[in-house]
């Protein structure tokens, strides 16, 4: 029988990604938005805040996700605050591109994701994933967030141009999910340990 795991987010895109990425983890995912302030100074801290709040509210194991786009020429901006620099995604992208105006290309960047697994009565564990790439003008309409402006140089395409399964193989969230799966933590949940 599959273990139940709460995904601590209100972001439907993250839930879809994680459902695909963790399909082999023998877990049944449900979304629950704990609506807590993300005021830590690290991705791991914010992911843990969300996971621990969801676990406390539901009594179930919970997975928090915090991620961001870090642009090298902008000293890592928008980074930890990627989803909070403006109210809408088009405005967020405009802010990033306005800061890049006049800077030489390529605009190197990386996507970072930390997954935090909070299980009631146990220490919270975190799993890091990162993907190097470049920021380019919007291409493709797949994915969500900054996906259409994040180019995977090896493929010559943005995350927004990739099919979901292909994005999973290359993404920062995919790398974090791989680390979580490799840890055996989800297997422990399914086994009831």
Secondary structure, 3 states (H helix, E strand, C coil): CCEEEEECCCCHHHHHHHHHHCHHHCEEEEECCCCCCCCCCCHHHHHHHHHHHHHHHHCCCEEEEEEEEEEHHHCCCEHHHCCCCCCCHHHHHHHHHHHHCCCCCCEEEEEEEEEEEECCCCCCEEEEEEEEEEECCCCCCCCCHHHHHEEECCCCEEHHHCCHHHHHHHCHHHHHHHHHHHHCHHHHHHHCC
